[in-house]
Amino acid sequence: PPAGRAACHPVTTGRFAPSPTGRLHLGNLRTALVAWLFARSEGGSFLVRMEDLDRVPASEDHEADQLADLAALGLDWDGEVVRQSERFDLYEAAIARLDAAGLTYPCYCTRREIREAASAPHDGPVPDGAYPGTCRGLTPRERAEREAAGRPPALRLRADVGPVTVDDVLLGEFSAVVDDVVLRRNDGVPAYNLAVVVDDAAQGVDQVVRGDDLASSTPRQAHLADLLGLPRPTWAHVPLVLGPSGQRLAKRDGAVTLPELAALGVSALDVLRILAVSLRLALPGEPVRAADLVDRFEPVLLPTVPWVLDPGSGRSVT
Ligand code: GLU
């Protein structure tokens, strides 16, 4: 840490929290690099957390590959990698607190019912994709009927809040109406929005850097943190990487993972350099390594528009 900062109390703790369900692609790698740079440039710690609440067969578990990909780019992390699948007790303790405060209710809706209810006319505005509150006012009898029909309920938060405003280092201030988010899914698994809030606080994470596809979830997470009496982290949502079609980068866009690119003769170090150029931290052809970027990193210089890969990413990135 820079002079004057106690080594045992970093000013910042950042993290990268991938879901280990596939190989990391250029978009994930770029977000990881930005998250690492945010933390390291402030002399902070950097953690990796595997968001593995959706269990996948061992053959599809990419945790080891993802960690190897981060290391290949020159990114390091502090301490053990944490797995959400091993932390259900923490999430249940948070749910119990919300429950004790009368802030939860069981929801028996299917996805389809939610879609239909959300598109039907009703009082007041329901934001896109928001839960319209169908099960919020069920009588005990109506609940019993649904239980008897064998529908396993999800557990929702009684949000009771208007728009919640958050401040983002890259996007500025924005607000959204917080709906009755799911806390525990109807398969018994804690929901992402709850787990992420509990984990970031439990791990002392005060700097959340992630793809801007999650920006819209941030007011919900801020509200949950507030209700649980947990500190809000700062947020920086990084614009996504788009494929040539203008859509979010995906498999169809050709060589987008380190092994795919390596097969075309593009090394991990080449990828790091391409990402650095895309972040305006290096000039094309400049022989930088990840560690060289730490001192150059300036959040205000980051591009605030998506990075669009050229057609045939194998060629375009070389
Ligand atoms: N696990 C999420 C993802 O891979 C990221 C969650 C977060 O960074 O808050 O998209």
Residues whose N, C-alpha, C, O or C-beta is under 5 A from the ligand:
A	BS01	LIG	A17 P18 S19 E51 V196 V209 R210
